């Protein structure tokens, strides 16, 4: 499957899900819009983090066999957000959806004050 076909497939699934949510939910779209977009951003941030993590780790300076810990600046240079372990998608999957978004927002904004 080409990238365009994959994107089109994802788009169709998202529209189908949105139609289903509108038709079968007691909520107005403005009530679920922000949490839904938050979840999309959350997943994108995590995917971007994973995409650059190995490259960042291999470029860290080593002194006396010890590697410097990861920093947010390491990821910022690569166009990604540094996610502490407790802010990574897998760690938050089991948490209630609304709490997941709140936890993610708190963890990231505590590290990136401009957000």
C-alpha positions in Angstrom: 0.0 0.0 0.0 1.5 3.4 -1.0 1.6 6.3 1.4 -1.2 8.1 -0.4 -3.4 5.0 -0.2 -2.6 4.7 3.5 -3.5 8.4 4.1 -6.7 8.0 2.2 -7.6 4.9 4.2 -7.0 6.7 7.4 -9.1 9.6 6.2 -12.0 7.4 5.4 -11.8 5.7 8.8 -11.7 9.0 10.6 -14.7 10.4 8.7 -16.6 7.2 9.3 -15.8 7.4 13.0 -16.8 11.1 13.1 -20.1 10.3 11.4 -20.7 7.5 13.8 -19.9 9.7 16.8 -22.3 12.5 15.5 -25.1 10.1 14.9 -24.8 7.9 18.0 -23.7 10.4 20.7 -25.6 12.6 23.0 -22.8 15.1 22.8 -22.6 18.2 20.6 -19.4 18.3 18.5 -18.1 21.2 20.5 -18.2 19.0 23.6 -15.9 16.3 22.2 -13.8 18.4 19.7 -11.0 19.5 22.1 -10.5 16.1 23.8 -10.5 14.4 20.4 -8.0 16.8 18.9 -5.9 16.5 22.0 -5.8 12.8 21.5 -4.7 13.2 17.9 -2.0 15.7 19.0 -1.0 13.3 21.8 -0.5 10.4 19.4 1.4 12.6 16.9 3.7 13.9 19.6 4.4 10.3 20.7 5.0 9.1 17.1 7.4 12.0 16.4 9.2 11.3 19.7 9.7 7.7 18.7 10.8 8.6 15.2 13.8 10.7 16.5 14.6 9.0 19.8 17.1 6.5 18.5 18.9 9.2 16.5 19.0 11.5 19.5 20.3 8.7 21.8 23.1 7.8 19.5 24.2 11.4 19.2 24.4 12.0 23.0 27.9 12.7 24.3 29.6 10.0 26.3 32.1 10.7 29.1 33.9 7.8 30.9 31.4 5.3 29.6 28.4 7.3 30.8 25.8 8.8 28.5 24.3 12.2 29.3 20.6 11.9 30.1 18.1 13.0 27.4 16.9 16.6 27.5 14.0 18.5 25.9 16.6 20.5 23.8 17.8 17.2 22.2 14.3 16.6 20.9 13.6 20.3 20.0 16.5 20.3 17.7 14.9 17.4 15.8 11.4 19.0 15.7 10.0 16.8 18.4 8.7 17.0 22.0 10.6 15.2 24.7 8.2 13.0 26.5 9.1 11.7 30.0 8.3 8.1 30.5 5.1 8.9 32.4 3.9 11.1 29.4 4.5 8.4 26.7 1.4 7.0 25.0 1.9 3.4 26.3 2.1 4.6 29.9 -1.2 6.5 29.6 -3.2 4.0 27.6 -4.8 2.4 30.6 -5.9 5.7 32.1 -9.5 7.0 31.6 -9.6 9.0 28.3 -10.3 12.5 29.8 -7.6 11.9 32.5 -5.2 10.8 29.8 -5.5 14.1 28.0 -5.2 16.1 31.3 -2.2 14.1 32.4 -0.5 14.5 29.0 -1.2 18.2 29.0 0.1 18.7 32.5 3.3 16.6 31.9 4.1 18.4 28.7 3.3 21.9 29.8 5.3 21.5 33.0 8.3 20.9 30.8 7.4 23.3 27.9 6.1 26.4 29.6 5.3 28.2 26.3 2.6 25.7 25.4 
